[in-house]
Amino acid sequence: MAKKTKPLRFDTDWKYDPAPESASAAKINEQYDLFMDGRWQKPLSGKYFETINPANEKTLSRVADASEKDVDRAVRSARQAYEKVWKKMAPAERGKYIFRIARMMQEKARELAIIETLEGGKPIRESRDFDVPTAAQHFFYYAGWADKLNYAFPNKKTAPLGVAAQIIPWNFPLLMAAWKIAPALATGNTVVLKPAETTSLTALKLAEIIQEADLPPGVVNIITGAGKTGAAMVNHPDVNKIAFTGSTEVGKIIQRSIAGTNKRSTLELGGKAANIVFEDAAIDQAVEGVVNGIFFNQGHVCCAGSRLYLQESIAKEFIQKLKDRVATLIVGDPMDKNTDIGAINSKNQLDTILKYIQIGKKEGSAIYQPACSLPKKGFWCPPTLFTDVAQSNRIVQEEIFGPVLAILTFRTDDEVIEKANNTPYGLSAGVWTDKGSRIFNMTRRLRAGVVWANTFNKFDAASPFGGYKESGFGREGGLHGLTPYLEIL
Amino acid sequence: MKRSSPAQISPDFRRTRVVDQTGIEERAARFTKRSIKQSSKLQALYQVLNMIDLTTLEGKDTDQKVRQLCYKARHPHDELSGIPTVAAICVYPNFVRVAKKSLEGSGIKVASVATAFPSGQSTRAIKLADTRLAVSEGADEVDMVISRGKFHAGEYAFVFDEIAAIKEACGKARLKVILETGELGSFDKVRRASDIAMHAGADFIKTSTGKIQPAATMPVTLVMLEAIRDFYYQTGKQVGMKPAGGISKSKLALHYLVMLRETLGQDWMSNEWFRFGASSLANDVLMQIRKEKTGQYQSAAYFSVD
């Protein structure tokens, strides 16, 4: 930078007026029961808990708290549907149901997006342009496989596993439900699915769609509750398959509790992705990719690019550009179409993030947060950059799951590969370079399930996703995503 | 009026920064997701109108035609009060005197294309003479074209020297350098041409002549805005931007304004540093302004065609 040059000013005279999406375009019931055997059933526990909007802490609805007995009812209904209807159904017929669900999701896209944003805190732009369309795409994609399994696994015989217990996280509630349900149904399994306790509503909305689509009763059961409900699902003796997305900590508990049983499992767990920028990269596009990599969905993304490795020769310039870009991000009301960063999903998660920000400061790293006024009510964290960071810092080693980026530097290719792999996780990574041969070298040597080159956080139903090491095992999406739900002989 | 002069040290233009096509297109598309409503929309429409270089560059242009356009520039739509004027009129050199006279006292600038516009296929002597003619007739701004053939042949020093020579011939007139991005073939080359033009002394860089398709697009403009940003941080010098051709609707112009705001910020948000080269955009902006003020659209027949 020239010596006297003033930084660019993004606090412009021209500002964007609020452009809020209308909450009234979505219907949310005051209370939701459990969706089992094709019907809404009151929980035997008699208990309900409140779910709130993290952007203003107002109650949105009350949802049932499924007890162990409720879980048992759900599993029985799934078992019955599996034995009597679903496993016998012609695959092409199964496919028709899945196609129907996909189409109905598209028809209700606006309502689903609004609810996802109200309850999850994510910007409406993201739920509208990413979560909902990608979830529908997943159903479309797997609907197509239902009657083509013989082509997916030529010269083999395939058989469904039975009842799948599926537990999903709060960061992409509807999308994760789609990732779990669509391949299970296409392969002929039945499902008991539990959304996270802070984000139950879009899964329940999906239950309404499933009911309206006339899916045979019990093929998909959606029950709500917290950790205890999940544990009951995992431990139920009549479950054949556990599919879990969430923390590595809970993943390990699940592993322990199913040891010695013949339950199959796929676990998609935490991550601490390295996003690596080489000096020959298209710098401005890399800045954009780094921003999307860490600030997408407030950083509540298991594959978020939370460790940024910059080649030393460009580090200073890159950080300047990153600060300029972060200054233009709009933090605030998730329902505003112009919002880039919405609310943190829960008080709990906010506390975790703030704890790590304190740790980062104590460890001696320099913090940068743009000036932005945050709403008084609700859970908020501005986009945060840490520089002067060492590999041994906790903010580099541990998953924060928030809009916090740790920025490190490197000199050589070998050095950065060693540092990038120096983590218990291995879900994703990003490489930014104009040199094709370097991309291939890096992707071969980075121990991560997904490596993006010159882009980040790109998802497609046809592309497998999953981790190495403590980021879990099993793949979701694509042809690979069929395997964990099948006996292949 | 601020002007830039050629930078003292020019870099090796064979090694300019690369641009990733997918990335730049995605970023450009992201700007179109901003929702501009209520008073921020009206404010932006005024700003757009005030950034227009109202242009006529046709073989059939006449003094009368130019005078009519100048009246439109001063009085875009008298039915509405408080409407700003456009930034400039852009004509061929032989109409500069007429335009200058018609716009006397209005503050509206007269820009003239020069340098064997639009192809730029002539000798340096002719191009310099063309520029001097425009300036001596009173042009406040000169819109030159680069020698694309030489650029493709890798003769960057030739292109650089030519721009620097034209810049000198401009005297006090501000120089806009047209890259004709539709003939350059890649974002990398647009970036390279932008760097050459700025280092050689351009006051503005401009996408297109309007005679070649594609003309201005959001991604190509973004590449140039990013080049301007880097040049500013390297040298401290501000360079203006003019996308030209193909921007005829207000909605698209607002997307450009969002892109400008979020790439270069406050210091570029005026017609001193950003222009739209357009002939039909003004009427659409006027139509939208009227709609914002009254809540109703008025038929296109109510807006003068010049």
Contacts between the chains, C-beta under 8 A, distances in Angstrom:
chain1	res1	chain2	res2	distance
A	1	B	233	4.8
A	1	B	234	7.3
A	2	B	233	7.0
A	2	B	234	6.2
A	2	B	235	5.5
A	2	B	236	3.9
A	3	B	236	7.8
A	4	B	236	5.8
A	5	B	232	6.7
A	5	B	233	6.0
A	5	B	235	8.0
A	5	B	236	4.3
A	8	B	229	7.1
A	8	B	232	7.7
A	8	B	264	6.2
A	8	B	265	4.3
A	8	B	266	7.9
A	8	B	267	7.0
A	9	B	265	4.8
A	9	B	266	4.2
A	9	B	267	6.2
A	10	B	261	7.6
A	10	B	262	7.1
A	10	B	265	4.6
A	10	B	266	7.2
A	11	B	266	6.9
A	12	B	261	5.5
A	12	B	265	6.1
A	12	B	266	4.5
A	12	B	269	5.9
A	13	B	266	6.6
A	13	B	269	6.9
A	14	B	40	6.7
A	14	B	43	5.8
A	14	B	44	6.3
A	14	B	47	6.8
A	14	B	257	7.6
A	14	B	261	6.4
A	14	B	269	6.3
A	15	B	40	6.1
A	16	B	34	6.3
A	16	B	35	7.5
A	16	B	36	6.3
A	16	B	37	7.8
A	16	B	40	5.3
A	17	B	36	7.7
A	17	B	37	4.9
A	17	B	38	4.2
A	17	B	39	6.0
A	17	B	40	4.3
A	17	B	41	7.6
A	18	B	37	7.5
A	19	B	35	3.6
A	19	B	36	7.7
A	19	B	37	4.8
A	125	B	33	5.8
A	129	B	33	7.5
A	280	B	18	7.2
A	281	B	18	7.7
A	281	B	20	8.0
A	282	B	17	7.4
A	282	B	18	4.9
A	282	B	19	5.4
A	282	B	20	3.7
A	282	B	23	6.1
A	282	B	24	7.9
A	283	B	17	6.4
A	284	B	19	7.7
A	284	B	23	7.8
A	284	B	24	7.7
A	284	B	27	7.8
A	284	B	226	4.8
A	285	B	19	7.1
A	285	B	20	4.1
A	285	B	22	7.9
A	285	B	23	2.8
A	285	B	24	6.1
A	285	B	27	6.9
A	286	B	20	8.0
A	286	B	23	7.7
A	288	B	23	6.1
A	288	B	26	7.4
A	288	B	27	5.1
A	289	B	23	6.7
A	317	B	233	7.9
A	320	B	233	7.1
A	328	B	262	4.5
A	337	B	33	7.4
A	337	B	34	7.9
A	337	B	35	4.1
A	338	B	34	5.5
A	338	B	35	5.7
A	434	B	18	4.9
A	434	B	20	7.8
A	454	B	20	5.5
A	454	B	22	7.2
A	454	B	23	6.6
A	455	B	22	6.7
A	455	B	23	7.1
